[in-house]
Amino acid sequence: MRVFAVVTALSVLLAAAPTFAQVPAQTAPRPAAPTVQTPAPAAAAPANVPFPAGVKYGYVNLEQVFAGSAEGQRIQTLIQTKQNELQAKQKALQDAQQKAQSQASVMSDAAKAQAQSDLEKQDKDLQRLLEDAQMEVQNAQQAAQAEWQRRIMPVVEKLSQEKGLHFLLSVPDSGLVWADPAINLTEELLDMQKSMPAPAAAAPAAAPAARPATTPAPRPTTPATGR
């Protein structure tokens, strides 16, 4: 009896933090830069470090700010929900596989064939559920990022103006390797974000498009022969 490769990538594919939505500068729009891992020195800013007088630039970790927003937390909740659903289905398939294997020696050929068919259906259902979950998370993430970007941009501008900055870098997009923790304004932006108005209620996620059922092609009719 064939053993199925159970979907083990679901935790990797769904557990990752949502991709950061770039906040554009007040210039012509440009494509979003690829997300990179935040440099450790920039992420670990000591608390209560005063912003240096006269400095006209700073940086923030917008991935961290998004994760602390209402939209970011909503996405994390959705991801956790989908993980739980997928893990339950995965466990059911594993149990079914183990049961079929343990009983294979006492099963008739017909019973083995039926068990194999049932396992194949469960495997396909799990693969489809994973694909649908990925699409749902992706769509919800894009909508959440758009809403968050609309709300956070005025706060970014306010923070920059209060500090008298000429520019403010986004750590994941800037290629920053090292920077003085004193000019890390992430915590201040997080604090200011808490006072933003609550986001609009999330619209229900659109259900994945129904997949067309696979039906066998009709057999051609045999023409009648005359006598």
C-alpha positions as CSV (number, residue, x, y, z in Angstrom):
1,M,0.0,0.0,0.0
2,R,1.4,3.4,-1.0
3,V,2.4,5.8,1.7
4,F,1.5,9.4,1.1
5,A,3.9,12.3,1.8
6,V,1.9,14.3,4.2
7,V,1.9,18.1,3.8
8,T,4.7,19.2,6.2
9,A,5.3,22.6,4.7
10,L,2.1,24.2,6.0
11,S,3.8,25.6,9.1
12,V,6.6,27.1,7.0
13,L,4.2,28.5,4.4
14,L,1.7,30.0,6.8
15,A,3.7,30.7,10.0
16,A,5.9,33.3,8.4
17,A,5.1,36.9,9.5
18,P,3.1,38.8,6.9
19,T,5.3,40.5,4.3
20,F,5.8,44.1,5.2
21,A,3.8,46.7,3.2
22,Q,6.1,49.5,2.2
23,V,5.1,53.0,3.1
24,P,6.0,55.2,0.1
25,A,7.8,58.5,0.4
26,Q,6.1,61.6,-0.9
27,T,7.6,61.2,-4.3
28,A,6.6,59.3,-7.5
29,P,5.5,55.8,-6.7
30,R,8.0,53.0,-7.1
31,P,7.8,49.2,-6.9
32,A,8.0,47.8,-3.4
33,A,11.5,46.6,-2.5
34,P,11.9,43.0,-1.5
35,T,11.7,42.2,2.2
36,V,14.9,41.3,3.9
37,Q,15.7,40.3,7.4
38,T,16.1,43.2,9.8
39,P,19.7,43.7,10.9
40,A,20.1,42.6,14.6
41,P,21.7,45.9,15.7
42,A,18.8,47.9,14.3
43,A,16.2,45.7,15.8
44,A,17.6,45.7,19.3
45,A,17.5,49.4,20.2
46,P,18.2,50.1,23.9
47,A,15.4,51.7,25.8
48,N,15.4,55.4,26.7
49,V,18.2,56.4,24.3
50,P,17.7,60.1,23.6
51,F,17.5,61.2,19.9
52,P,20.7,63.1,19.1
53,A,20.2,66.9,18.7
54,G,20.7,68.2,15.2
55,V,20.4,64.8,13.5
56,K,18.2,65.1,10.4
57,Y,17.5,61.4,9.7
58,G,16.4,58.3,11.4
59,Y,15.1,54.8,10.8
60,V,12.2,52.6,11.8
61,N,11.4,48.9,11.5
62,L,8.0,49.0,9.7
63,E,7.6,45.2,9.9
64,Q,7.7,45.5,13.7
65,V,5.2,48.4,13.5
66,F,2.9,46.4,11.2
67,A,3.0,43.4,13.5
68,G,1.9,45.5,16.4
69,S,-1.0,47.1,14.5
70,A,-4.6,45.9,14.6
71,E,-4.3,44.8,11.0
72,G,-1.1,42.8,11.7
73,Q,-2.6,41.1,14.7
74,R,-5.7,40.2,12.6
75,I,-3.5,38.5,10.0
76,Q,-1.6,36.6,12.7
77,T,-5.0,35.3,14.1
78,L,-6.1,34.2,10.6
79,I,-2.8,32.4,10.1
80,Q,-3.1,30.6,13.4
81,T,-6.7,29.6,12.6
82,K,-5.6,28.1,9.2
83,Q,-2.7,26.3,10.8
84,N,-5.0,24.7,13.3
85,E,-7.3,23.5,10.5
86,L,-4.5,22.2,8.4
87,Q,-2.9,20.4,11.3
88,A,-6.1,18.7,12.2
89,K,-6.6,17.5,8.7
90,Q,-3.0,16.4,8.5
91,K,-3.3,14.4,11.8
92,A,-6.4,12.7,10.4
93,L,-4.6,11.6,7.3
94,Q,-1.6,10.3,9.3
95,D,-3.9,8.3,11.5
96,A,-5.7,6.9,8.5
97,Q,-2.4,5.9,6.9
98,Q,-1.2,4.2,10.1
99,K,-4.4,2.3,10.5
100,A,-4.4,1.1,6.9
101,Q,-0.8,0.0,7.2
102,S,-1.4,-1.9,10.5
103,Q,-4.4,-3.7,9.1
104,A,-3.0,-4.4,5.6
105,S,-2.0,-8.0,6.4
106,V,-5.6,-9.0,7.3
107,M,-7.4,-7.0,4.7
108,S,-8.8,-8.4,1.5
109,D,-7.7,-7.0,-1.9
110,A,-11.0,-5.2,-2.2
111,A,-10.6,-3.6,1.3
112,K,-7.0,-2.6,0.5
113,A,-8.2,-1.0,-2.8
114,Q,-10.9,0.9,-0.9
115,A,-8.5,2.1,1.8
116,Q,-6.1,3.2,-0.9
117,S,-8.8,5.2,-2.6
118,D,-9.9,6.8,0.7
119,L,-6.3,7.8,1.5
120,E,-5.8,9.4,-2.0
121,K,-9.0,11.4,-1.5
122,Q,-7.8,12.7,1.9
123,D,-4.4,13.5,0.5
124,K,-5.9,15.5,-2.4
125,D,-8.3,17.3,0.0
126,L,-5.4,18.3,2.2
127,Q,-3.4,19.6,-0.7
128,R,-6.4,21.6,-1.9
129,L,-7.1,23.0,1.6
130,L,-3.5,24.1,1.9
131,E,-3.7,26.0,-1.5
132,D,-7.0,27.6,-0.5
133,A,-5.5,28.7,2.9
134,Q,-2.5,30.2,1.2
135,M,-4.7,32.2,-1.1
136,E,-7.0,33.4,1.6
137,V,-4.1,34.5,3.8
138,Q,-2.5,36.3,0.9
139,N,-5.7,38.1,-0.1
140,A,-6.4,39.1,3.5
141,Q,-2.8,40.2,4.0
142,Q,-2.9,42.5,1.0
143,A,-6.1,44.1,2.1
144,A,-4.7,44.6,5.7
145,Q,-1.5,46.1,4.4
146,A,-3.4,48.6,2.2
147,E,-5.6,49.7,5.1
148,W,-2.6,49.9,7.5
149,Q,-0.5,51.9,5.0
150,R,-3.3,54.4,4.6
151,R,-3.5,54.9,8.4
152,I,0.2,54.8,9.2
153,M,1.5,57.3,6.7
154,P,0.1,60.4,8.5
155,V,1.7,59.2,11.7
156,V,5.1,58.7,9.9
157,E,4.9,62.2,8.6
158,K,4.0,63.6,12.0
159,L,6.9,61.8,13.7
160,S,9.3,63.0,11.0
161,Q,8.2,66.5,11.4
162,E,8.4,66.5,15.2
163,K,12.0,65.3,14.9
164,G,12.8,67.8,12.2
165,L,14.0,65.0,9.9
166,H,15.1,65.3,6.3
167,F,14.4,61.7,5.7
168,L,13.3,58.5,7.5
169,L,14.6,55.1,6.4
170,S,12.7,51.8,6.4
171,V,15.1,49.2,7.8
172,P,13.8,46.2,5.7
173,D,14.1,48.2,2.5
174,S,17.2,50.3,2.9
175,G,19.9,47.6,3.0
176,L,21.0,49.1,6.4
177,V,23.8,47.0,7.9
178,W,24.5,49.1,11.0
179,A,23.1,52.3,12.5
180,D,23.3,54.1,15.8
181,P,20.4,52.8,18.0
182,A,19.8,56.4,19.1
183,I,18.2,57.2,15.8
184,N,15.9,54.2,15.8
185,L,12.4,55.6,16.0
186,T,10.6,52.3,15.9
187,E,9.4,52.4,19.5
188,E,8.2,56.0,19.2
189,L,6.2,55.1,16.0
190,L,4.7,52.1,17.8
191,D,3.6,54.3,20.7
192,M,2.1,56.9,18.2
193,Q,0.4,54.0,16.4
194,K,-1.6,53.2,19.5
195,S,-3.4,56.5,19.3
196,M,-4.5,56.0,15.7
197,P,-8.3,55.6,15.1
198,A,-9.4,52.0,15.0
199,P,-9.3,50.4,11.5
200,A,-12.4,49.7,9.6
201,A,-14.0,46.3,10.2
202,A,-12.4,43.7,7.9
203,A,-14.6,42.7,5.0
204,P,-15.3,38.9,4.9
205,A,-12.6,37.2,2.9
206,A,-13.8,36.1,-0.5
207,A,-14.2,32.4,-0.8
208,P,-11.8,30.7,-3.2
209,A,-13.2,30.2,-6.6
210,A,-14.9,26.8,-6.9
211,R,-12.8,24.3,-8.7
212,P,-14.5,22.7,-11.7
213,A,-15.2,19.1,-11.2
214,T,-13.3,16.7,-13.4
215,T,-15.7,14.7,-15.5
216,P,-14.8,12.1,-18.1
217,A,-15.3,13.0,-21.7
218,P,-18.4,11.5,-23.2
219,R,-17.8,8.5,-25.3
220,P,-18.7,8.9,-29.0
221,T,-21.9,7.2,-30.0
222,T,-21.5,4.2,-32.2
223,P,-23.3,4.9,-35.5
224,A,-26.1,2.5,-36.3
225,T,-25.6,0.2,-39.2
226,G,-28.3,-0.4,-41.8
227,R,-29.5,-3.9,-42.6
